[in-house]
Amino acid sequence: MISLPRLYAIVDAAAFRRNENLTIFATELIFGGCTVLQYRNKNTSAGEMFRQALGLKIMSAVGLGHVKLVMNDRADLCLAAEYDGVHVGQEDLSPPSVRGIIGPDRWLGFSTHNLQQVKEADRTSADYLAIGPVFSTSSKDKPDPVVGLEGVRLARALTRKPLVAIGGITRANAASVIEAGADSVAVISDLLREPRKSAEEFFRILR
């Protein structure tokens, strides 16, 4: 079973106008203690995604220690950019299909949004599950219904797989999410301002 850090940082390309800024942001997160970064880009071509992904790959390998890089959605780009894993959602390729592409050794994460999905996902070869949105979020155009802390507690009871909570999580509420049973919290918005300092504060809160 894999081990997840308390903070699972998501690098969302939509927040940056230039690739350089995206890379600087990711570097600051790593200096802040992040050991897992998910690269997410919903709005551009595969070619641009690959260029950005390679930039993050090169950055993470230059004297900063080993960082796990996870590709959002795209198993093909996970392989092409030599990432450590891929994270897929309910509308992407199924976990068995993705596992067939990436092989047995790379991480496979799978998003769930209700208890039935958690039950079904628990039977797959996914290495970890995500549950959410825990709170209301602006990171998705059409978010699923909020599950709340009770949803995290109920999801925890349904799986032994590592559980990542996502959706509206900030430094103000992150501890309550871990107390509800999540192993890790996935964060986008609350890392954007002063990423290094923000990451360090998350780790202090969640240790």
Buried (B, 14 or more C-beta within 10 A) or exposed (E): EBEBBBBBBBBBBEBBEEBEEBBBBBBBBBEBBBBBBBBBBEEEEEEEBBEBBBBBBEBBEEEEEEBBBBBBBBBBBBBBBEBBBBBBBBEBBEBEEBBEBBEEEBBBBBBBBBBEBBEEBBEBEBBBBBBBBBBEBEBEEEBBEBBBBEBBBBBBEBBEBBBBBBBBBBBEBBBBBBEBBBBBBBBBBBBEEEBBEBBBBBBEBBE
